[in-house]
C-alpha cells in the first residue's frame, strides 16, 4: 500500500452488510408487489390543460388555486414561456376530459381573470400502459448493455458483479419510492437511468483498481487485495459523491416542483450506489471465488514458422 493511502478494513464488515443488502432487496421487492409505485400521470393517463396569460404566471399560486378546488395531485409547469402553463390532472370518475379541463380553467381564473384557455386534451390509460412497458424495457436494456461492456472490459465475474450491484441500486430506490409513495413519473425514470450510469462509473473505478492490484500485488489473498483497492479509491469515491450531492441538494431546494422528484431519486441513489460499488460488488466477487488467475494476461502463443 502506498504512503498516505487510507487503511480502513472495509472487508471486515462485508458479510453483515451483504446480509443487510439482501434483506433490503427482499423488502423492496415485497413493497413493490404489495404496495406498488405511485405512478404519475405520465403512466396512468389524465387530462392536460394549457392556459395563457398576458402576464407571467406564478406556479405556486396556480398550485394553491388548484389544490383549493380539489386538484391536489395536479402537475403544473410552464409551457414554453412564463405566460403559458401546462396542467395535468388525473381522471375523475363521472367526468369527461372537457368537464375536468373547464374545472381546472375555472380554478386558475380565480386569481387571474384574463387567463385564456388554449387547449384541453385527454391521455388515455392505454398510452400510459405502453409507456410503462417501454420504460421497463429501456431499463432492462440499459442494464444488459452495461453487463456486456463490463464483461469485455474486465472479466465475466466483474460483469456479473457490476450488474447485480446495478439491480441492487435500482430495486432499493424503487422500494423506497414504494414505501413513501412518492410520485413515480418520467422524470423519476430519467433519474433511475442516470443512477445506472452513475453507479456503473463508480463501480468501474473500483473494479479497475482491483484488477490492477490483482495483477501487480505480491499478495494472493483476495480479501487483502480488494480491501487495498477500495482504500486507494475511497477518497475519489467520496469526493465524487459529495460534489454530486451538492448539486442534487441545490436542485431539491431551488429547482421547484418539477425537479423535486428527480433530485429525490438521485439523492437516494447516490448513497445506495456509493455503498454498492464497494460492498455489493466485492461480496459478489467473493461469492464467485475471484482469484489472481482471473486477471492474468495470457502470453502470446509462439507460431512455428516451419512449413
N, C-alpha and C positions, 0 to 999 in steps of 0.2 A: 504493500500500500504506500502510495506516495506521501511525502511530507505535507502536512496541512490538511489531508483528507479526513473527513469525519470517520469515527469508528463506532457507529451505533449498531447494536446487534438486532437488526431488523428481522432476521430469520428466526430469532428466538420466540417471536410471537406469531409465527406464520400458521401454526396448527390451530390455536384457538380462533385466530382471525379467519382462517379458512372455514371453520365451523360457523362462525358468525355470518360470513358471506353466503354460505349455503342456506342458512336459516332466513336471511333477508330475501334471497331469491325465492324460496318456497313461500314466504309470507306475501311477497309481491304477486306471485302467480295466483295465490288464493284470493287476494284482493281483486285482481283483475277479473277473475272468474266470477266472484260473488258480487262485488260492487260495480265493477266495470269502470270505464272512464266517463267523465262528464263531458261528452262530446259537444263541441261548439257548433254554431250554425253552419260552418263550412261542411260539416259531415251530416248534420241532421236535416238540413234544408230550412226554409223560412221565408220571410218577406223582406225584400230590400227596398228601401225608400231613399230617394235622392232629392234634397231640397236646396234652394239657392236663396241667398240673402244679399241685399245691396251693401251690407256691412259685414265685417268679419264675425264669424260665429264662434262663441266661446263653447268649447266642447264640454266643460264642466257644468255649465248652465244647462246645456242640452240634455246631458245625462240626468241631472236633477229633475228637470221637467218630465222626462220620460219615466223616471222611477216613481214620481208622484202620480203618474197615470197608470201605473201597474206594469210598466215595461222595465222591470229590474234587470233583466238579462240582456238588454239591448246593447249591441256593439256599435259605437259611434266613432266615426273617423271623418277627417277632412277628405274631400273628394276632388283632388286636382288643385284646389285653392282654398284659402281660409274662408271664402264666402260660400263654398258649397260643402254640404255634409252628406255623408252616406250613413244610413242607419239600417242595421239588420236586426230583426227580431224573430223569435221562434213562432211557429204556427200556433194559432189559438183555436181551441175547439169551438165549433159552431160559427166561425167567422171565416170568410174567404179572404184572399190576399188583398183585394181592393178595400174591404172594410178595415182590415188591420192597418193598411197603408194610410187611410184617411184618419184613423185614430192617432197614429203616430204624428201625422202632419198637424192635427189639432193640438196635440200636446206640445209640439215645438213652437206653435204660434202664440202660446200663452205670453211669452216674453219677447216676441218678435212678429209684430203684425204684418210686416212687409215680406215675410217669408213666402217663397214661391215653390210649389210642388213641381218637380221636374219629371220624375217617373216612379212607378211602383212595379216591382217585379216579384215573382214567386219562384223560388228554387225548390223543386220537389225533393223528397227524401231519396228517390232513386239516384239522383245525381250525387247526393251525399254518400250513398252506399258505394257507388262506383269510385268516388274519390277516396273513401276509406280503404277499399280493396287495393287500389292502385298505390296508395301511400304505404300500405303494408308491404306490397311487392317491392317498392322502391327501397324500403329499409332493409329487407332481406337481400336484395341485390347488392346494396352497398356493403353489407356485412360479408357476403360471398366474395366480392371483388377484393375486399381488404384481406381476406384469408388467402386468396391466390397470390396477392402481392407479397405478403409477408412470407408465405410458403417458399416462393422463389428467392426472396432476398436473404432469408436466414436458413431455416430448415423446417421440415414438416412439423416438428414438435413446437417450434415457435409460432408457426401459422395457427395451429390448433389453440395454443395457449392464449394468443392475442385475440382471436375471435371469441373464445369463451369469455375473456375479460370484457369484450365489447358487448356481448349478450348480457353479461352481468350488469354492466352500467345501464344499458337501455331498460332492462326489466325492472331494476330498482327505481330508476327515475319514473317509469310508468306506474310502478307500485305506489310511490309517494303521491303522484297525481291522483291515483285512485283513492288513496287513504283520505286525503284532504279535499278531494273533489274540486280541484282547480279545473277551470275550463281547458279542454284539450282541442285546439283548432290547428289550422295550417301553420300558424306562427310557431306553436309549440312543436309541431312536427319538424319544422325547419331547424329548431333548436336541438332536437334529438339527433337529426342528421349531422348538424355541426358538432355535436358531442361525440359522435362516432369518429369524426376526423380528428378532433382534439385528443381524445383518449388514445387513438391509434398512434398519433405523433408522439405522445408521452411514452407509450409502451415501446415504440421503436427505439427511442433514445436509450432506454434501459436495456432493451434486448441487444442493441449494438454494442454496448459496453460489456454485457455478459458474454457475448460471442468473442469479443477481443480478449477478455480476461481468461476465458477457457483456452484460447489458443496460445496466449503468451505467458500465463502464470505457470509456475512450477508446482502449484498446488493441484491435487487431484480430487479434493473434497468439494463437491458441488455446493454444499452449504456455505463454505468459506468463500468460494469464488463469487457466488451470486450476491452474498452479503457485501463483499468488497465492491462489486459493480454498482449496487444500489447506493452505497455510501458515496461513491465517486460521482454519481449523477443526481444526488439528492438536492444539493443546493440549486442546481439548474431547474429541477422539477418544482421546487418551492418558489423560486423566483418567477417562473412562467405562470404558475397557479395564482400567485399574488397579483401580478400585473393584470391577468385576465379577470380576477375577481374585482379589482378596482374599476375596470370598465363596466362590468356587469352590475355592480352596486350603483354606479352613476346612471346606467340605463334604468335600473329598477326605480330609483327615486325621481329622476328627471326626464325619463323617456315617455312618460304618460301611460295611459291605459293600454295603448296598442302594444307597447314594448314590455309591459309588465310580465305577461305570461312567458314571453321569450326569455327574459332575464331570470325568472324563477326557475325555469327548466335548466338553464345553463349554470345557475348558481349551485343547484343541487348536483348537476352533472360534473362540474369541475371537482368538487370534493370526492365524489364517488370515483371519477376517472383517475384522479391522482392516487387514491388508495389502491385501485385495482391494478394500475400499472406496476405497482410494487408487489402486492401480496397475492392477487389473483393469478397474475402471470407466473410468479415464482412457484405458487402451490401447484399449478397445473404442470409446470416443468418437472417438479419433484415427483408428481404422480406418474409422469411418463418416463421417469428414471433418466433424466438428461445426464449426459456424461461428456468427458473431453473428446471422446471419439466422434460425437455428433458434429464437431466443428473442425476436425482435421481437414486440411486442404489436400485432396488426393494428388499424388505425384504423377506427372505425365508419363504415359507408357512409352518405353523406348520402341521405335519402329525399326525392324530389321530391314536393312537396305538390300540384303541379298535377294536375288530372284527366286 
